[in-house]
Amino acid sequence: MPDELLRLDGVRKYFGVRGAPWREGKAVRAVDGVDFVVRKGETVGLVGESGSGKSTLARVATRLLDPTAGTVAIGGADVTKVRGRKLRPVRRKIQLVFQDPQASLNPRQSVGTILTTPFRAQGVRPTRAQLVDLLRQVGLSGEHLERYPHEFSGGQRQRIGIARALSVQPELLICDEPVSALDVSVQAQVLNLLADLRDELGLSYVLVAHDLAVVRQVASRVAVMYLGTIVEEGPAAEVYSAPAHPYTKALLSAVPVPEPGAERDRIVLSGDVPTPIDPPSGCPFRTRCYKAEDVCATKRPVLEPVEGSTEHRAACYFPETPTL
């Protein structure tokens, strides 16, 4: 489709395991068969527990990691097998904002050098005015160009990371837990900045997060991951008001209610998250699901539209009854 910025079809990413003899030949199935689409103007929230494969999917989507199987298309072009210098024009369309700004910024480089690097990778020599303009877009000033990352707060460092991603004028930003390492008050400032940049520059986002409240604030569509697969996706309003997958319902039941005295029925999941080295047969969530039956162990369910909606889909044999 002409408005598709990113399309993943059947993407898998496995990591080999070395060490103990009984693990020989095993693989960590970090991403295990994901179909995912981002269109122009969308802000898609990618949520799930730690270890569900969100960050790995983000790195495969930006081609920082090669997929084990499946295809990655950026701007309508298949870039699955594109490598090296040929990836440079591709990366002008899609950029990644990393989770930890302190770890993603070189402590030995000044802010000016950090912002200059993406330009030079594209064969461009930026002017000081261009670098100052980048900093102003993210709420900083030209006097910060000569400073080093350790001289900034966590929120300011994340703004520098966003400015670096904006330097090549991308159409899509994938933000990997962009506010998880920040104080709550600073989180709101960074999220407001992302929203302003979306309106000003016409950006699209994939916002990777485990905080459902953060995603609800900015996302127009939500995809929920569990054990390397997407188990539910749809418009944010529908997913939050009427979750169809038991896992999504359990996640939402844990979100605090911002009203004194308000109560919510908590769904406490039993057991632990299975290892991605040896995931369960059939539905990956069945070992913790309160609705699991024998059929759930036979074959993995596929994403299908839930009752009353064409865009809201869930991978479950026994989805929750919609209440809309």
Secondary structure, 3 states (H helix, E strand, C coil): CCCEEEEEEEEEEEEECCCCHHHCCCEEEEEEEEEEEEECCCEEEEECCCCCCHHHHHHHHCCCCCCCEEEEEECCEECCCCCHHHHCCHHHCEEEECCCHHHHCCCCCCHHHHHHHHHHHCCCCCCHHHHHHHHHHCCCCHHHHHCCHHHCCHHHHHHHHHHHHHCCCCCEEEEECCCCCCCHHHHHHHHHHHHHHHHHHCCEEEEEECCHHHHHHHCCEEEEEECCEEEEEEEHHHHHHCCCCHHHHHHHHCCCCCCCCCCCCCCCCCCCCCCCCCCCCCCCCCCCCCCCCHHHHCCCCCCEECCCCCCCEECCCCCCCCCC
